[in-house]
């Protein structure tokens, strides 16, 4: 096989339509843009523009309230904690937020780590995190461990 013999599989890559390359191309002269007008020219970006009319995103009523200082928690599930313990990336004893970050389970702590009850936890662990759901606390205690929630950071 030589370099000049290399070709993609038949029909896998259709030939590109060459626009504005003469009348024989089927897309010559105006290149499929019609005649005159703003959209026939280059450098036009008119997404959301309605010709001077008030755009729909401004006409529609806005609802709700976005709290500017809301807390953003890094969320992890119990099943993932168990998976990391099984893989040897986490020690099964005492686990705090810094250990979760060091293991790679959580990328950033943000305003703290919150544990949710998705998945199953079989190892006996002592978790120390910023937040947890009630069902997650029950699941950890059912497995023989403990889950303590630090409210010092959560109440800020």
FIKOL-991649 format. One record per atom (N, C-alpha, C): residue number from 1; residue in three letters; chain; atom name; x, y, z. Coordinates in steps of 0.001 Angstrom, whole numbers, padded with zeros to 6 digits. Example, Ala and Ser with C-alpha at 12.3 -4.5 7.8 and 13.67 -1.06 7.14 Angstrom:
<atoms>
 seq type mol atom       u       v       w
   1  ALA   A    N  013190 -005690  007800
   1  ALA   A   CA  012300 -004500  007800
   1  ALA   A    C  013200 -003300  007800
   2  SER   A    N  012850 -002250  007080
   2  SER   A   CA  013670 -001060  007140
   2  SER   A    C  012900  000030  007870
</atoms>
This chain:
<atoms>
 seq type mol atom       u       v       w
   1  UNK   A    N  000835 -001190  000000
   1  UNK   A   CA  000000  000000  000000
   1  UNK   A    C  000878  001251  000000
   2  UNK   A    N  000482  002202 -000805
   2  UNK   A   CA  001236  003452 -000905
   2  UNK   A    C  000343  004604 -000443
   3  UNK   A    N  000975  005727 -000119
   3  UNK   A   CA  000224  006883  000370
   3  UNK   A    C -000820  007352 -000630
   4  UNK   A    N -000506  007270 -001919
   4  UNK   A   CA -001456  007739 -002919
   4  UNK   A    C -002624  006776 -003111
   5  UNK   A    N -002542  005591 -002488
   5  UNK   A   CA -003626  004617 -002607
   5  UNK   A    C -004602  004690 -001425
   6  UNK   A    N -004243  005472 -000411
   6  UNK   A   CA -005123  005585  000762
   6  UNK   A    C -006385  006359  000396
   7  UNK   A    N -007537  005837  000802
   7  UNK   A   CA -008806  006520  000555
   7  UNK   A    C -009808  006055  001603
   8  UNK   A    N -010735  006918  002003
   8  UNK   A   CA -011760  006471  002964
   8  UNK   A    C -012683  005445  002318
   9  UNK   A    N -013437  004724  003162
   9  UNK   A   CA -014361  003717  002657
   9  UNK   A    C -015378  004365  001725
  10  UNK   A    N -015819  003611  000733
  10  UNK   A   CA -016725  004142 -000289
  10  UNK   A    C -018013  004650  000347
  11  UNK   A    N -018343  005910  000094
  11  UNK   A   CA -019586  006495  000591
  11  UNK   A    C -019518  007015  002021
  12  UNK   A    N -018379  006837  002710
  12  UNK   A   CA -018306  007260  004112
  12  UNK   A    C -018127  008762  004250
  13  UNK   A    N -017441  009386  003312
  13  UNK   A   CA -017273  010845  003400
  13  UNK   A    C -017686  011472  002070
  14  UNK   A    N -018896  012067  002050
  14  UNK   A   CA -019365  012662  000804
  14  UNK   A    C -018531  013885  000438
  15  UNK   A    N -018421  014160 -000848
  15  UNK   A   CA -017648  015310 -001297
  15  UNK   A    C -018349  016587 -000894
  16  UNK   A    N -017586  017560 -000406
  16  UNK   A   CA -018127  018828  000062
  16  UNK   A    C -018651  019629 -001122
  17  UNK   A    N -019807  020264 -000920
  17  UNK   A   CA -020371  021113 -001955
  17  UNK   A    C -019558  022398 -002016
  18  UNK   A    N -018943  022661 -003176
  18  UNK   A   CA -018098  023857 -003316
  18  UNK   A    C -018972  025010 -003791
  19  UNK   A    N -019276  025915 -002855
  19  UNK   A   CA -020161  027024 -003199
  19  UNK   A    C -019368  028179 -003789
  20  UNK   A    N -020045  028987 -004594
  20  UNK   A   CA -019456  030162 -005250
  20  UNK   A    C -018278  029786 -006132
  21  UNK   A    N -018432  028705 -006899
  21  UNK   A   CA -017366  028279 -007806
  21  UNK   A    C -017913  028126 -009226
  22  UNK   A    N -018709  029083 -009642
  22  UNK   A   CA -019192  029076 -011021
  22  UNK   A    C -020535  028407 -011188
  23  UNK   A    N -021180  028624 -012353
  23  UNK   A   CA -022536  028109 -012574
  23  UNK   A    C -022606  026587 -012612
  24  UNK   A    N -021532  025932 -012970
  24  UNK   A   CA -021553  024467 -013054
  24  UNK   A    C -021638  023797 -011693
  25  UNK   A    N -021329  024530 -010628
  25  UNK   A   CA -021317  023912 -009305
  25  UNK   A    C -022725  023754 -008738
  26  UNK   A    N -023693  024462 -009325
  26  UNK   A   CA -025049  024414 -008783
  26  UNK   A    C -025236  025398 -007647
  27  UNK   A    N -024163  026004 -007178
  27  UNK   A   CA -024228  027023 -006128
  27  UNK   A    C -023320  028178 -006527
  28  UNK   A    N -023469  028619 -007766
  28  UNK   A   CA -022625  029699 -008268
  28  UNK   A    C -023251  031059 -008013
  29  UNK   A    N -022703  032084 -008627
  29  UNK   A   CA -023187  033461 -008550
  29  UNK   A    C -023435  033911 -007118
  30  UNK   A    N -024668  033797 -006578
  30  UNK   A   CA -024961  034319 -005236
  30  UNK   A    C -024657  033301 -004143
  31  UNK   A    N -024199  032129 -004505
  31  UNK   A   CA -023762  031098 -003559
  31  UNK   A    C -024860  030677 -002589
  32  UNK   A    N -026114  030646 -003058
  32  UNK   A   CA -027207  030177 -002220
  32  UNK   A    C -027683  031180 -001204
  33  UNK   A    N -027234  032450 -001325
  33  UNK   A   CA -027627  033466 -000346
  33  UNK   A    C -028771  034347 -000850
  34  UNK   A    N -029278  034106 -002020
  34  UNK   A   CA -030341  034957 -002548
  34  UNK   A    C -029759  036254 -003085
  35  UNK   A    N -030599  037260 -003229
  35  UNK   A   CA -030148  038519 -003816
  35  UNK   A    C -030270  039642 -002796
  36  UNK   A    N -029227  040421 -002650
  36  UNK   A   CA -029181  041605 -001780
  36  UNK   A    C -029616  041327 -000336
  37  UNK   A    N -029686  042362  000443
  37  UNK   A   CA -030163  042239  001816
  37  UNK   A    C -029037  041915  002796
  38  UNK   A    N -029340  042114  004065
  38  UNK   A   CA -028331  041949  005110
  38  UNK   A    C -027756  040536  005144
  39  UNK   A    N -028609  039522  004960
  39  UNK   A   CA -028142  038147  005086
  39  UNK   A    C -027327  037681  003887
  40  UNK   A    N -027305  038474  002824
  40  UNK   A   CA -026466  038087  001696
  40  UNK   A    C -025033  038580  001881
  41  UNK   A    N -024846  039499  002827
  41  UNK   A   CA -023512  040048  003061
  41  UNK   A    C -022752  039210  004094
  42  UNK   A    N -021453  039426  004148
  42  UNK   A   CA -020655  038698  005137
  42  UNK   A    C -020657  039465  006456
  43  UNK   A    N -020283  038770  007542
  43  UNK   A   CA -020184  039413  008841
  43  UNK   A    C -021515  039740  009467
  44  UNK   A    N -022520  038891  009292
  44  UNK   A   CA -023845  039165  009832
  44  UNK   A    C -024133  038179  010965
  45  UNK   A    N -024491  038710  012122
  45  UNK   A   CA -024897  037857  013238
  45  UNK   A    C -026182  038431  013799
  46  UNK   A    N -027303  037836  013470
  46  UNK   A   CA -028577  038424  013877
  46  UNK   A    C -029418  037438  014671
  47  UNK   A    N -028775  036628  015510
  47  UNK   A   CA -029529  035708  016366
  47  UNK   A    C -030326  036496  017386
  48  UNK   A    N -031603  036223  017481
  48  UNK   A   CA -032447  036898  018463
  48  UNK   A    C -032866  038293  018047
  49  UNK   A    N -032416  038766  016883
  49  UNK   A   CA -032803  040106  016443
  49  UNK   A    C -034112  040010  015682
  50  UNK   A    N -035060  040885  016012
  50  UNK   A   CA -036381  040810  015385
  50  UNK   A    C -036726  042071  014615
  51  UNK   A    N -035755  042667  013993
  51  UNK   A   CA -036017  043799  013126
  51  UNK   A    C -036537  045027  013844
  52  UNK   A    N -035995  045338  014987
  52  UNK   A   CA -036404  046530  015719
  52  UNK   A    C -037530  046280  016695
  53  UNK   A    N -038260  045168  016511
  53  UNK   A   CA -039303  044795  017472
  53  UNK   A    C -038623  044336  018759
  54  UNK   A    N -039298  044495  019875
  54  UNK   A   CA -038740  044042  021150
  54  UNK   A    C -038563  042524  021102
  55  UNK   A    N -037349  042015  021318
  55  UNK   A   CA -037091  040570  021218
  55  UNK   A    C -037917  039774  022230
  56  UNK   A    N -038191  038514  021882
  56  UNK   A   CA -039078  037701  022718
  56  UNK   A    C -038510  037497  024114
  57  UNK   A    N -037195  037408  024232
  57  UNK   A   CA -036626  037173  025566
  57  UNK   A    C -036778  038409  026449
  58  UNK   A    N -037020  039566  025865
  58  UNK   A   CA -037286  040761  026664
  58  UNK   A    C -038776  040969  026897
  59  UNK   A    N -039613  040430  025998
  59  UNK   A   CA -041068  040578  026155
  59  UNK   A    C -041623  039650  027226
  60  UNK   A    N -041034  038479  027379
  60  UNK   A   CA -041570  037500  028327
  60  UNK   A    C -041285  037929  029764
  61  UNK   A    N -042217  037655  030685
  61  UNK   A   CA -041987  038041  032080
  61  UNK   A    C -040908  037169  032712
  62  UNK   A    N -040143  037779  033592
  62  UNK   A   CA -039111  037036  034315
  62  UNK   A    C -039721  036550  035622
  63  UNK   A    N -039328  035366  036053
  63  UNK   A   CA -039887  034819  037282
  63  UNK   A    C -038800  034314  038198
  64  UNK   A    N -039096  034347  039479
  64  UNK   A   CA -038188  033766  040449
  64  UNK   A    C -037113  034735  040897
  65  UNK   A    N -036214  034207  041681
  65  UNK   A   CA -035152  035013  042276
  65  UNK   A    C -033903  034169  042352
  66  UNK   A    N -032793  034698  041866
  66  UNK   A   CA -031520  033995  041968
  66  UNK   A    C -030693  034621  043081
  67  UNK   A    N -030535  033885  044147
  67  UNK   A   CA -029812  034386  045312
  67  UNK   A    C -028348  034580  044945
  68  UNK   A    N -027829  035797  045057
  68  UNK   A   CA -026457  036043  044601
  68  UNK   A    C -025394  035395  045480
  69  UNK   A    N -025717  035137  046751
  69  UNK   A   CA -024708  034571  047650
  69  UNK   A    C -025056  033154  048090
  70  UNK   A    N -025778  032417  047235
  70  UNK   A   CA -026182  031069  047622
  70  UNK   A    C -024979  030135  047724
  71  UNK   A    N -025121  029113  048529
  71  UNK   A   CA -024052  028138  048727
  71  UNK   A    C -024066  027129  047584
  72  UNK   A    N -022890  026783  047112
  72  UNK   A   CA -022749  025777  046058
  72  UNK   A    C -021926  024640  046637
  73  UNK   A    N -022547  023494  046803
  73  UNK   A   CA -021866  022357  047414
  73  UNK   A    C -021376  021377  046359
  74  UNK   A    N -020250  020748  046653
  74  UNK   A   CA -019785  019629  045835
  74  UNK   A    C -020583  018414  046301
  75  UNK   A    N -021289  017758  045393
  75  UNK   A   CA -022191  016661  045768
  75  UNK   A    C -021556  015315  045438
  76  UNK   A    N -021589  014405  046419
  76  UNK   A   CA -021111  013041  046168
  76  UNK   A    C -022132  012048  046685
  77  UNK   A    N -022131  010867  046097
  77  UNK   A   CA -023057  009811  046496
  77  UNK   A    C -022326  008729  047288
  78  UNK   A    N -023079  008053  048146
  78  UNK   A   CA -022491  006997  048976
  78  UNK   A    C -021903  005876  048124
  79  UNK   A    N -022571  005569  047008
  79  UNK   A   CA -022065  004507  046128
  79  UNK   A    C -020670  004809  045611
  80  UNK   A    N -020403  006104  045303
  80  UNK   A   CA -019077  006491  044818
  80  UNK   A    C -018030  006375  045921
  81  UNK   A    N -018416  006738  047142
  81  UNK   A   CA -017480  006608  048271
  81  UNK   A    C -017082  005144  048426
  82  UNK   A    N -018076  004250  048359
  82  UNK   A   CA -017805  002811  048484
  82  UNK   A    C -016901  002317  047354
  83  UNK   A    N -017140  002821  046149
  83  UNK   A   CA -016337  002424  044988
  83  UNK   A    C -014872  002828  045180
  84  UNK   A    N -014655  004034  045704
  84  UNK   A   CA -013289  004512  045930
  84  UNK   A    C -012617  003754  047069
  85  UNK   A    N -013395  003335  048085
  85  UNK   A   CA -012832  002535  049176
  85  UNK   A    C -012417  001170  048645
  86  UNK   A    N -013278  000571  047807
  86  UNK   A   CA -012963 -000740  047215
  86  UNK   A    C -011731 -000673  046324
  87  UNK   A    N -011570  000461  045626
  87  UNK   A   CA -010426  000620  044719
  87  UNK   A    C -009147  000973  045477
  88  UNK   A    N -009276  001258  046769
  88  UNK   A   CA -008092  001592  047574
  88  UNK   A    C -007675  003039  047479
  89  UNK   A    N -008535  003887  046931
  89  UNK   A   CA -008196  005305  046815
  89  UNK   A    C -008565  006075  048076
  90  UNK   A    N -009433  005464  048908
  90  UNK   A   CA -009841  006087  050176
  90  UNK   A    C -009643  005094  051315
  91  UNK   A    N -009190  005601  052464
  91  UNK   A   CA -009100  004768  053658
  91  UNK   A    C -010499  004639  054249
  92  UNK   A    N -010850  003446  054724
  92  UNK   A   CA -012214  003202  055187
  92  UNK   A    C -012508  003811  056551
  93  UNK   A    N -011514  004244  057289
  93  UNK   A   CA -011734  004764  058647
  93  UNK   A    C -012401  006115  058681
  94  UNK   A    N -011612  007133  058976
  94  UNK   A   CA -012147  008484  059100
  94  UNK   A    C -011936  009245  057795
  95  UNK   A    N -013012  009786  057256
  95  UNK   A   CA -012933  010493  055975
  95  UNK   A    C -013461  011912  056171
  96  UNK   A    N -012628  012895  055816
  96  UNK   A   CA -013102  014277  055841
  96  UNK   A    C -013050  014845  054427
  97  UNK   A    N -013416  016121  054287
  97  UNK   A   CA -013503  016727  052960
  97  UNK   A    C -012151  016778  052255
  98  UNK   A    N -011071  017032  053004
  98  UNK   A   CA -009737  017101  052397
  98  UNK   A    C -009321  015745  051829
  99  UNK   A    N -009712  014660  052516
  99  UNK   A   CA -009394  013311  052025
  99  UNK   A    C -010149  013015  050732
 100  UNK   A    N -011381  013511  050655
 100  UNK   A   CA -012178  013301  049440
 100  UNK   A    C -011562  014041  048249
 101  UNK   A    N -011039  015237  048503
 101  UNK   A   CA -010397  016005  047434
 101  UNK   A    C -009091  015329  047024
 102  UNK   A    N -008315  014880  048013
 102  UNK   A   CA -007017  014242  047741
 102  UNK   A    C -007188  012946  046942
 103  UNK   A    N -008284  012211  047192
 103  UNK   A   CA -008505  010952  046483
 103  UNK   A    C -008968  011177  045048
 104  UNK   A    N -009464  012402  044754
 104  UNK   A   CA -009948  012696  043407
 104  UNK   A    C -011443  012485  043261
 105  UNK   A    N -012113  012112  044348
 105  UNK   A   CA -013563  011904  044295
 105  UNK   A    C -014288  013234  044129
 106  UNK   A    N -013736  014282  044765
 106  UNK   A   CA -014287  015631  044643
 106  UNK   A    C -013201  016498  044042
 107  UNK   A    N -013552  017277  043019
 107  UNK   A   CA -012524  018125  042398
 107  UNK   A    C -012238  019344  043265
 108  UNK   A    N -013325  020030  043677
 108  UNK   A   CA -013182  021218  044526
 108  UNK   A    C -014199  021161  045633
 109  UNK   A    N -013845  021680  046803
 109  UNK   A   CA -014785  021680  047927
 109  UNK   A    C -015900  022697  047730
 110  UNK   A    N -015653  023767  046968
 110  UNK   A   CA -016612  024864  046800
 110  UNK   A    C -016982  025402  048178
 111  UNK   A    N -018284  025408  048540
 111  UNK   A   CA -018687  025863  049870
 111  UNK   A    C -018806  024693  050837
 112  UNK   A    N -018338  023550  050441
 112  UNK   A   CA -018412  022357  051278
 112  UNK   A    C -018840  021157  050460
 113  UNK   A    N -018822  019987  051093
 113  UNK   A   CA -019188  018741  050426
 113  UNK   A    C -020495  018242  051019
 114  UNK   A    N -021418  017839  050159
 114  UNK   A   CA -022704  017324  050620
 114  UNK   A    C -022848  015879  050162
 115  UNK   A    N -023234  015004  051068
 115  UNK   A   CA -023347  013574  050781
 115  UNK   A    C -024807  013213  050561
 116  UNK   A    N -025067  012484  049473
 116  UNK   A   CA -026414  012013  049170
 116  UNK   A    C -026432  010489  049208
 117  UNK   A    N -027623  009916  049323
 117  UNK   A   CA -027749  008488  049623
 117  UNK   A    C -027831  007578  048407
 118  UNK   A    N -027468  008049  047215
 118  UNK   A   CA -027553  007183  046035
 118  UNK   A    C -026453  006130  046108
 119  UNK   A    N -026799  004902  045834
 119  UNK   A   CA -025827  003816  045906
 119  UNK   A    C -025833  003183  047287
 120  UNK   A    N -024955  002203  047478
 120  UNK   A   CA -024933  001471  048735
 120  UNK   A    C -023567  001551  049374
 121  UNK   A    N -023558  001754  050675
 121  UNK   A   CA -022313  001822  051438
 121  UNK   A    C -022252  000617  052360
 122  UNK   A    N -021185 -000194  052233
 122  UNK   A   CA -021045 -001372  053084
 122  UNK   A    C -019903 -001208  054080
 123  UNK   A    N -018942 -000333  053779
 123  UNK   A   CA -017797 -000140  054671
 123  UNK   A    C -018196  000701  055876
 124  UNK   A    N -017487  000472  057004
 124  UNK   A   CA -017731  001245  058221
 124  UNK   A    C -016860  002487  058156
 125  UNK   A    N -017485  003641  057963
 125  UNK   A   CA -016727  004888  057809
 125  UNK   A    C -017237  005951  058768
 126  UNK   A    N -016332  006855  059123
 126  UNK   A   CA -016696  008024  059922
 126  UNK   A    C -016529  009239  059026
 127  UNK   A    N -017628  009717  058467
 127  UNK   A   CA -017583  010835  057525
 127  UNK   A    C -017755  012158  058263
 128  UNK   A    N -016974  013158  057865
 128  UNK   A   CA -017092  014496  058431
 128  UNK   A    C -017208  015487  057275
 129  UNK   A    N -018443  015932  056995
 129  UNK   A   CA -018686  016779  055829
 129  UNK   A    C -019555  017977  056209
 130  UNK   A    N -019743  018885  055244
 130  UNK   A   CA -020522  020098  055496
 130  UNK   A    C -022018  019832  055487
 131  UNK   A    N -022476  018901  054642
 131  UNK   A   CA -023907  018634  054565
 131  UNK   A    C -024188  017203  054178
 132  UNK   A    N -025386  016729  054513
 132  UNK   A   CA -025787  015375  054148
 132  UNK   A    C -027299  015275  054190
 133  UNK   A    N -027851  014415  053338
 133  UNK   A   CA -029290  014186  053368
 133  UNK   A    C -029607  013229  054520
 134  UNK   A    N -030865  013267  054990
 134  UNK   A   CA -031261  012409  056108
 134  UNK   A    C -031074  010938  055755
 135  UNK   A    N -031442  010586  054517
 135  UNK   A   CA -031326  009181  054107
 135  UNK   A    C -029866  008750  054025
 136  UNK   A    N -028960  009700  053712
 136  UNK   A   CA -027531  009360  053672
 136  UNK   A    C -027019  009090  055081
 137  UNK   A    N -027445  009911  056043
 137  UNK   A   CA -027028  009704  057436
 137  UNK   A    C -027512  008342  057926
 138  UNK   A    N -028774  008003  057608
 138  UNK   A   CA -029326  006704  058013
 138  UNK   A    C -028548  005551  057388
 139  UNK   A    N -028209  005698  056086
 139  UNK   A   CA -027508  004621  055379
 139  UNK   A    C -026115  004391  055961
 140  UNK   A    N -025422  005471  056332
 140  UNK   A   CA -024080  005338  056915
 140  UNK   A    C -024165  004676  058288
 141  UNK   A    N -025151  005086  059091
 141  UNK   A   CA -025302  004500  060427
 141  UNK   A    C -025736  003042  060345
 142  UNK   A    N -026515  002707  059311
 142  UNK   A   CA -026946  001317  059104
 142  UNK   A    C -025743  000426  058787
 143  UNK   A    N -024746  001021  058093
 143  UNK   A   CA -023538  000263  057756
 143  UNK   A    C -022571  000196  058934
 144  UNK   A    N -022943  000832  060054
 144  UNK   A   CA -022090  000770  061247
 144  UNK   A    C -021152  001950  061383
 145  UNK   A    N -021296  002944  060544
 145  UNK   A   CA -020411  004108  060605
 145  UNK   A    C -021115  005301  061215
 146  UNK   A    N -020478  006462  061067
 146  UNK   A   CA -021092  007688  061575
 146  UNK   A    C -020878  008797  060553
 147  UNK   A    N -021825  009726  060499
 147  UNK   A   CA -021727  010854  059580
 147  UNK   A    C -022002  012123  060373
 148  UNK   A    N -020963  012929  060565
 148  UNK   A   CA -021160  014177  061301
 148  UNK   A    C -021160  015344  060322
 149  UNK   A    N -022113  016254  060537
 149  UNK   A   CA -022261  017420  059669
 149  UNK   A    C -021761  018643  060420
 150  UNK   A    N -020761  019325  059829
 150  UNK   A   CA -020244  020540  060450
 150  UNK   A    C -021087  021717  060007
 151  UNK   A    N -021742  022351  060967
 151  UNK   A   CA -022642  023448  060638
 151  UNK   A    C -021936  024798  060692
 152  UNK   A    N -020687  024835  061130
 152  UNK   A   CA -019962  026110  061232
 152  UNK   A    C -019859  026776  059874
 153  UNK   A    N -019483  026001  058830
 153  UNK   A   CA -019371  026555  057493
 153  UNK   A    C -020741  026717  056852
 154  UNK   A    N -021643  025810  057156
 154  UNK   A   CA -022938  025806  056478
 154  UNK   A    C -023793  027014  056865
 155  UNK   A    N -023590  027564  058083
 155  UNK   A   CA -024439  028663  058520
 155  UNK   A    C -023928  030032  058085
 156  UNK   A    N -022757  030106  057462
 156  UNK   A   CA -022194  031397  057023
 156  UNK   A    C -023076  032104  056041
</atoms>
